[in-house]
Amino acid sequence: MVSMKRHYIRHPTAIPLDFELGGSEQTCAAKDITEGGVCFVSSQPLHIGQHIHITIQYCEPRFSANGVVKWCTEDGDVYLVGVAFEDASVKYALRMVEQVCYIEDYRNQIKREQGIDLSSEQAARQWIQKYAANFPSITPK
């Protein structure tokens, strides 16, 4: 088994994303997001090297970018697909999506644990105050 060093920190998530491949569009769930790309769950296998368009409407403005399928592995009755983005501006936008994921996770946690239904804006303010200083930098050190 070949070991590969990870270049980016993974940020787990379960946000919905849309992908378009060969004129066909599907909605699925993102598994994790990194500075370099995204991993998502697909009902069908995708081929390494395929060009793909990803849209995440979970945040405003929505994230939309072209990428390349870098890997695809079977995981039970679904497939995990890794897509890489190479454009620097896409990496910055994806970084914002990472933060939105953390803020929404925080919002859901407060609802679950304290029964408080924060607005997205309230959750963002609280999360930034509590956790933004510890959010990993955009470039590996």
N, C-alpha and C positions, 0 to 999 in steps of 0.2 A: 504494500500500500504506500502510495506517495503522499508525503505530508507537504502541504502548502501553507506558507505563512500568510496570515490574514493582513491585508493592507489597511483595512478600515474597521472601525468599531461598529458592530451590529446594534441596531436599535429595534427591539421587537415591537410588533404592532399587529393589528388585525383590521386595518382600514380597508375599505373596498377600493379596488382600482379597475379600470377598464383597459383592455389591451386590444389592439387592432393588428391583425396579421393576415396579409393576403386578401384584404377586403372584408374579412369577417371580424366582428367585434364580440368580445366576451367580457363579462364582469366576473371578478374573482376577488379573493382576499390576499392582501399583501401579508407576507409572513414576517419579513424584516426589511429595514431600509438602512443603507449605509451611504456614506458620502459618495461612493463609487457606483451605486446601483441599487437594485431592488430584487428581492426574492418573493415570488408569489406562488400560490397554489393554482394549478390548472387541471381541468378535467381531461385534457388531452396532452400528449407529449409534444414538445416543440423541438426543432432541430437546432443544434449548435450552429451559430453563424447567421441564423435568420435575423433579418431586420424587423423590428417591432416598434409600434407606437404605444406608449403608455400614457394614460390620463388618470390623475387622482383628483377627484372633484371634492374631496373631503375638506380642503382648505380653500381660502379665498386670498389671492386669486388661485385658480386651480392650476395644478402642476400638469404639464403636458410636454413630452419629449420623445425623441427617437432614441432607440438603443439597439443593442445586439444581444441575442441570446448567447450566453457564455457557457451555460450548463443546464442540464435537465435530468433529474433523477426520479425514479418511481418511488412513491411513498404510500404503500397500501394501494388504494384504488384511485389515487390522484398522483399528480406529478408536481414536484417542486422545481421551479424555473428561476434561474439567475440571469438577470439582465444587467449589462453594464452601460453606463452613460459616459461619454468622453468629453463632452463640451463643458468648459469651466463654468459657464453661466447656468447650466443645468445642475451642476454640483451644488452651486449656491442655492438655487431654488429647492433642490431636494433637501438641503439642510434646513430650510424653513419648514418643509413637510415633516421632517424628523421632530422639530420642536412642537408643531401642532399635534403630532401623535402623543408626545409626552404630556402636553397640556390636556388633551382629551382623556388620556388615561388617568391623570390627576383628578379631573372633573368627575369621572366615573367612580374613582376611589372615594372621593368625598361624599358622593351620593350614597354609595354602598355602606361606608363606615359611619357616617354622621347623619345621613338622611337629608343633607342639604343639597338643593338643586341649584348649583351655580350656573350662571350664564357663561358662555365661552369667554367673554371679555373678563368677567370676574375671575374665572379659573386661570386665565392667562396672567393677570396681574399677580395673583397669589403664587403661581408656579414660578414666574420670573423672579419674584422677591425671594422665594425659598431655594430655588434650584438652578437658576440660570448661571450663576457663577461657577457651578460644578459641571456644566454641560461641556463635554469634550470639544476641544478646538477643531476648527474645520480642516486643519492640516495636521498629519501625523508629526509627532515631535521626535 
